[in-house]
């Protein structure tokens, strides 16, 4: 007999919506900086937008179904998903610095969302009403998830954004990264490295942020 999973659907909904919004901002930042840098591919696909639909339409499994499955399976403790922005590889080859900035734009957008969430938490550090409690809970979800998205995407292995940043700043590494991208196992390795390495930075950083909030 398989035991039923006790799911907090309010928590699942909170983190799913937080993930969709945060990923939309992440991908929209990639698309915007690509357009500003001279690659209109994502713009033509409607992805220079804070409307989640163009991004969900491109990656419905990665942006909705997989996060929902991971949240359900973990009873709301883990949210895993993915999305992508179409980029012209020839543009990236011709303009490596612009491509590096485009790659960095996604994690930087998550950093901005995390900073906004931290500011909201600082403003309602001692909520005295139900509304304040709700705002605090939403802000904590945005803070934790966006710090995680920022750090995870900076891992310098394909297909993560960190690889695009390193490759753009050090074009001599392009042959190595092209070889890594040609291997299907690279994405799995990047996931494993992220799972092992990111928590070493994420948890101390989150503890420091919580301590900073507690002192207010």
Buried (B, 14 or more C-beta within 10 A) or exposed (E): EEEEEEBEEEBBEBBBEBBBBBBBBBBBBBBBBBBBBEBBBBBEBBBBBEEBEBBBEBBEEBBBEBBBEBBBEBEBEEBBBBBBBBBBEEBBEEBBEBBBBBBBBBBBBBBBBBEBBBEBBEEBEEBEEEEBEEBBBBBBBBBBBBBBBBBBBBBBBBBBBBBBBBBBBEBEBBEEBEEBBEEEEBBEEBBEBBEEEBBEEBEEBBEEBBEEBEEE
